[in-house]
């Protein structure tokens, strides 16, 4: 299971087999059934999760009581409530398995130790967080500069296999509209 993570890391930096062994000693692996929660609002996020297989989503409950998905993580992507994780404070978010999911976790109490023992990983995580930030900025831009139909069309064009994987209500939430509106868009096609 850890090989998927090492393959991903080695796209950004080189880890020797000794460094991989050291990192392995700091990691844990878990499997989650569809709809299982890794984090619920009010809890403190204790880990950063790498998806080996499956899909996780990060969401919050808005003032109207609706779920608002802010991020998905599929294979070879990391997900966490970074504010809660880094500062060990209560989260306002939920992390839920959108499908059967296998993950590798680096827990908070090993996070600093990982960087001290394997300083190369600071570069890896910096590059990963830059990609995450870029994706978040583009998503926010699209939410404000495109119509709902344009957002769906572009997302479907960029990630056609993903559109088929996640439930319609989660996708609609991520794209900023209701599941009913998504049904209307799909019916037009």
C-alpha positions as CSV (number, residue, x, y, z in Angstrom):
1,X,0.0,0.0,0.0
2,X,2.8,2.4,0.8
3,X,4.3,2.0,-2.6
4,X,1.6,4.3,-4.1
5,X,2.7,7.1,-1.8
6,X,6.4,6.5,-2.5
7,X,5.7,6.6,-6.3
8,X,3.9,9.9,-5.8
9,X,6.6,11.4,-3.6
10,X,9.3,10.3,-6.1
11,X,7.6,12.4,-8.8
12,X,8.7,15.5,-6.8
13,X,11.7,14.4,-4.8
14,X,14.0,11.4,-4.5
15,X,13.7,9.2,-1.4
16,X,16.2,6.4,-0.9
17,X,14.9,3.0,0.3
18,X,16.3,3.8,3.8
19,X,14.3,7.1,3.8
20,X,11.2,5.2,2.7
21,X,11.6,2.8,5.5
22,X,12.0,5.6,8.0
23,X,8.8,7.3,6.6
24,X,6.9,4.0,6.7
25,X,7.6,3.8,10.5
26,X,5.7,7.1,10.9
27,X,2.7,6.2,8.8
28,X,-0.5,4.3,9.3
29,X,-2.9,2.8,6.8
30,X,-6.7,2.6,7.1
31,X,-9.7,1.5,5.0
32,X,-13.0,3.3,5.2
33,X,-16.4,2.2,4.0
34,X,-18.5,4.6,1.8
35,X,-20.1,7.4,3.9
36,X,-17.7,6.8,6.9
37,X,-16.3,9.9,8.6
38,X,-12.6,10.5,9.2
39,X,-13.4,13.8,10.8
40,X,-16.5,15.5,12.1
41,X,-17.1,19.2,12.8
42,X,-16.1,20.0,16.5
43,X,-13.3,17.4,16.5
44,X,-9.7,18.2,16.1
45,X,-8.1,16.9,12.9
46,X,-5.4,14.5,14.0
47,X,-4.0,13.4,10.6
48,X,-3.2,14.4,7.0
49,X,-4.6,11.7,4.6
50,X,-3.2,10.4,1.4
51,X,-5.7,8.6,-0.8
52,X,-4.4,5.3,-2.2
53,X,-7.7,4.1,-3.6
54,X,-11.2,5.7,-3.4
55,X,-12.5,9.2,-2.8
56,X,-12.8,11.5,0.2
57,X,-14.5,14.9,0.5
58,X,-14.1,17.9,2.8
59,X,-17.3,19.8,3.5
60,X,-19.0,22.1,6.0
61,X,-22.6,22.8,6.9
62,X,-23.7,26.3,5.7
63,X,-26.0,28.7,7.5
64,X,-29.0,27.2,5.7
65,X,-28.1,23.7,6.9
66,X,-26.8,22.5,3.5
67,X,-23.6,20.6,2.9
68,X,-21.0,22.6,1.0
69,X,-18.2,20.4,-0.4
70,X,-15.0,22.4,-0.7
71,X,-12.6,19.7,-1.8
72,X,-12.4,16.1,-3.1
73,X,-9.4,13.9,-2.9
74,X,-9.0,10.9,-5.2
75,X,-6.0,8.6,-5.7
76,X,-2.7,10.2,-5.2
77,X,-4.0,13.3,-3.4
78,X,-3.8,14.6,0.2
79,X,-6.7,15.9,2.2
80,X,-7.1,17.4,5.7
81,X,-8.5,20.3,7.5
82,X,-5.1,21.9,7.5
83,X,-6.0,24.7,10.0
84,X,-7.3,22.1,12.5
85,X,-4.5,19.7,11.8
86,X,-1.6,22.2,12.0
87,X,-2.9,24.2,15.0
88,X,-4.7,21.3,16.7
89,X,-7.9,23.3,17.1
90,X,-11.5,22.3,16.6
91,X,-12.6,21.8,13.0
92,X,-15.6,23.3,11.3
93,X,-15.4,20.6,8.6
94,X,-16.2,17.0,7.9
95,X,-14.0,14.6,6.0
96,X,-16.1,11.7,4.6
97,X,-15.5,8.8,2.3
98,X,-17.5,9.3,-0.9
99,X,-16.7,5.7,-1.8
100,X,-14.8,2.7,-0.3
101,X,-11.4,4.3,0.4
102,X,-7.9,3.2,1.4
103,X,-5.7,5.9,2.9
104,X,-2.3,6.4,4.4
105,X,-2.2,8.8,7.3
106,X,0.6,10.9,8.9
107,X,-0.7,11.8,12.3
108,X,0.0,15.1,13.9
109,X,2.3,13.8,16.6
110,X,4.6,12.4,13.8
111,X,4.3,15.4,11.5
112,X,7.2,17.5,12.9
113,X,9.3,14.4,13.5
114,X,8.9,13.5,9.8
115,X,10.3,16.9,8.7
116,X,13.1,16.7,11.2
117,X,14.2,13.2,10.2
118,X,13.4,13.7,6.4
119,X,13.8,17.4,5.6
120,X,13.4,16.6,1.9
121,X,9.7,16.1,2.6
122,X,9.3,19.8,3.4
123,X,9.9,20.5,-0.3
124,X,7.4,17.7,-1.3
125,X,4.7,19.1,0.9
126,X,5.4,22.7,-0.2
127,X,4.9,21.6,-3.8
128,X,1.7,19.7,-2.9
129,X,0.3,22.6,-0.9
130,X,1.1,25.0,-3.8
131,X,-0.9,22.7,-6.1
132,X,-3.8,22.6,-3.6
133,X,-3.8,26.4,-3.3
134,X,-3.7,26.9,-7.0
135,X,-6.7,24.5,-7.4
136,X,-8.6,26.3,-4.7
137,X,-8.0,29.7,-6.4
138,X,-9.1,28.4,-9.7
139,X,-12.3,26.9,-8.2
140,X,-13.1,30.2,-6.5
141,X,-12.6,32.1,-9.7
142,X,-14.9,29.8,-11.6
143,X,-17.6,30.1,-8.9
144,X,-17.6,33.8,-9.4
145,X,-16.9,34.1,-13.1
146,X,-18.8,31.3,-14.8
147,X,-22.4,30.3,-14.9
148,X,-23.4,27.1,-13.2
149,X,-23.8,25.4,-16.5
150,X,-20.3,26.5,-17.6
151,X,-18.8,25.2,-14.3
152,X,-20.4,21.8,-14.9
153,X,-19.4,21.7,-18.6
154,X,-15.8,22.6,-17.8
155,X,-15.5,20.3,-14.8
156,X,-17.1,17.4,-16.9
157,X,-14.6,18.1,-19.7
158,X,-11.6,18.1,-17.3
159,X,-12.7,15.2,-15.1
160,X,-15.2,13.1,-17.0
161,X,-14.4,9.9,-15.0
162,X,-14.7,11.8,-11.7
163,X,-18.2,13.1,-12.6
164,X,-19.3,9.4,-12.8
165,X,-17.7,8.5,-9.5
166,X,-19.3,10.8,-6.9
167,X,-22.9,11.2,-6.0
168,X,-24.8,13.9,-7.8
169,X,-25.6,15.9,-4.6
170,X,-21.8,16.0,-3.7
171,X,-20.8,17.2,-7.2
172,X,-23.6,19.8,-7.2
173,X,-22.4,21.1,-3.8
174,X,-18.8,21.3,-5.0
175,X,-19.8,23.2,-8.1
176,X,-22.0,25.6,-6.2
177,X,-25.6,24.7,-7.1
178,X,-28.4,22.3,-6.1
179,X,-28.7,18.7,-7.2
180,X,-32.0,19.6,-8.9
181,X,-30.2,22.1,-11.0
182,X,-27.6,19.5,-11.9
183,X,-30.4,17.2,-13.0
184,X,-31.8,19.9,-15.3
185,X,-28.3,20.5,-16.8
186,X,-27.9,16.7,-17.4
187,X,-31.4,16.4,-18.9
188,X,-30.6,19.1,-21.5
189,X,-27.7,17.0,-22.8
